[in-house]
Amino acid sequence: MPEKYRSDRPSQSGKQPILGQGHSLSDTEGEMIKQMIREEQHPSRKLFIPQEDLAAEATTTMSPATAHVIGMSRIRPILDMFNRDFLYGQGRFDAYKDGLIFKWGDGYSRRHIWATVENDNLILETSHAKKCDKPYCNGTHHVLTPDLYTNIELINQELGERFRRPVYETPED
């Protein structure tokens, strides 16, 4: 194993941990990889919902208050980076009056990160069904107040956890 991937500290199992390097892609490289994947997989799922497929009462526009909170939290640019660097552009964003959903995967592996806004708080759906040790957890959601969702380190950590442990959708969703 090359030296740059080794660590001098043994892991808890006694083995040397493997340290990888992130793959930072340019937008052009990301688009090329995205196109190659889509051509190879021939997916039936589109990366956007065509306007003619939307019901008349459906909305794909956030309310101004929701757009303000989503913008202040900077979750969209962070999720854009996750989509580019880890999913090679195969994720899809859908905006709703009260929130934003980021979806990826197909069929039984479809996952999502769902962010909504209620009373000027950012609500992130979690994959766990019981209260965790975070003070802003209510058991099924993490409720972030303005002082929390404007903390970029906290948002990055939360989105990283939501990305590593996403909510899985049922085939009916």
For each residue, the residues with C-beta under 8 A, 3 or more apart:
1: 5 6 18
2: 5 6
3: 6
4: 19 21
5: 1 2 18 19 20 21
6: 1 2 3 16 18 19
7: 16 17 19
8:
9: 16 17
10: 14 15 16 17
11: 14 15 16 17
12:
13:
14: 10 11
15: 10 11
16: 6 7 9 10 11
17: 7 9 10 11
18: 1 5 6
19: 4 5 6 7
20: 5
21: 4 5
22: 85
23: 85
24: 85
25: 29 30 33 84 85
26: 29 30
27: 30 31 84
28: 31 32
29: 25 26 32 33
30: 25 26 27 33 34 84 85 88 89
31: 27 28 34 35 89
32: 28 29 35 36
33: 25 29 30 36 37 88 89
34: 30 31 37 38 88 89 90
35: 31 32 38 39
36: 32 33 39 40
37: 33 34 40 41 88 89 90
38: 34 35 41 42 43 90
39: 35 36 42
40: 36 37
41: 37 38
42: 38 39
43: 38 106
44:
45: 92 106
46: 49 50 92
47: 89 90 91 92
48: 92
49: 46 53 54 60 94
50: 46 53 54
51: 54
52:
53: 49 50
54: 49 50 51 58 60
55: 58
56:
57:
58: 54 55
59: 95 96 97
60: 49 54 94 95 96
61: 95 97
62: 66 67 70 95 96 97 98 99 100
63: 66 67 97 98
64: 67 68
65: 68 69 117 120
66: 62 63 69 70 97 98 99 116 117
67: 62 63 64 70 71
68: 64 65 71 72
69: 65 66 72 73 117 120 121 122 146 149
70: 62 66 67 73 75 76 99 100 115 117 122
71: 67 68 74 76
72: 68 69 146 149 150
73: 69 70 115 122 144 149 150 155
74: 71 77 78 152 155
75: 70 78 79 100 115 122 155 159
76: 70 71 79 80 93 100
77: 74 80 81
78: 74 75 81 82 155 156 159
79: 75 76 82 83 91 93 102 113 159
80: 76 77 83 84
81: 77 78 84 85
82: 78 79 85 86 87 91 102 159 163
83: 79 80 86 87 89 90 91 102 104
84: 25 27 30 80 81 87 88 89
85: 22 23 24 25 30 81 82
86: 82 83 163
87: 82 83 84 90 91 104
88: 30 33 34 37 84
89: 30 31 33 34 37 47 83 84
90: 34 37 38 47 83 87 104
91: 47 79 82 83 87 102 103 104
92: 45 46 47 48 102 103 104
93: 76 79 100 101 102 103
94: 49 60 100 101 103
95: 59 60 61 62 99 100
96: 59 60 62 99 100 101 116
97: 59 61 62 63 66
98: 62 63 66 116 117 118
99: 62 66 70 95 96 114 115 116 117 123
100: 62 70 75 76 93 94 95 96 114 115
101: 93 94 96 112 113 114 115
102: 79 82 83 91 92 93 112 113 114
103: 91 92 93 94 110 111 112 169
104: 83 87 90 91 92 110 111 112
105: 109 110 111
106: 43 45 109 110
107: 110 171
108: 171
109: 105 106 168
110: 103 104 105 106 107 168 169 171 173
111: 103 104 105 166 167 168 169
112: 101 102 103 104 166 167 169
113: 79 101 102 124 125 159 162 163 166 167
114: 99 100 101 102 124 125 167
115: 70 73 75 99 100 101 122 123 124 125
116: 66 96 98 99 122 123 125
117: 65 66 69 70 98 99 120 121 122 123
118: 98 121 123
119:
120: 65 69 117 145 146
121: 69 117 118 143 144 145 146 149
122: 69 70 73 75 115 116 117 143 144 148 149
123: 99 115 116 117 118 141 142 143 144
124: 113 114 115 141 142 144 158 159 162
125: 113 114 115 116 140 141 162 167
126: 132 137 140 141 142 162 165 167
127: 162 165 166 167 168
128: 132 139 140 165
129: 139 140
130: 139
131: 137 138 139
132: 126 128 137
133: 137
134: 137 142
135:
136: 142 143 144 145 148
137: 126 131 132 133 134 141 142 143
138: 131 141 142 143
139: 128 129 130 131
140: 125 126 128 129
141: 123 124 125 126 137 138
142: 123 124 126 134 136 137 138 158
143: 121 122 123 136 137 138
144: 73 121 122 123 124 136 148 149 154 155 158
145: 120 121 136 148 149
146: 69 72 120 121 149 150
147: 150 151
148: 122 136 144 145 151 154
149: 69 72 73 121 122 144 145 146 154 155
150: 72 73 146 147
151: 147 148 154 155
152: 74 155 156
153: 156 157
154: 144 148 149 151 157 158
155: 73 74 75 78 144 149 151 152 158 159
156: 78 152 153 159 160
157: 153 154 160 161
158: 124 142 144 154 155 161 162
159: 75 78 79 82 113 124 155 156 162 163
160: 156 157 163 164
161: 157 158 164 165
162: 113 124 125 126 127 158 159 165 166
163: 82 86 113 159 160 166
164: 160 161
165: 126 127 128 161 162
166: 111 112 113 127 162 163
167: 111 112 113 114 125 126 127
168: 109 110 111 127
169: 103 110 111 112 173
170: 173
171: 107 108 110
172:
173: 110 169 170
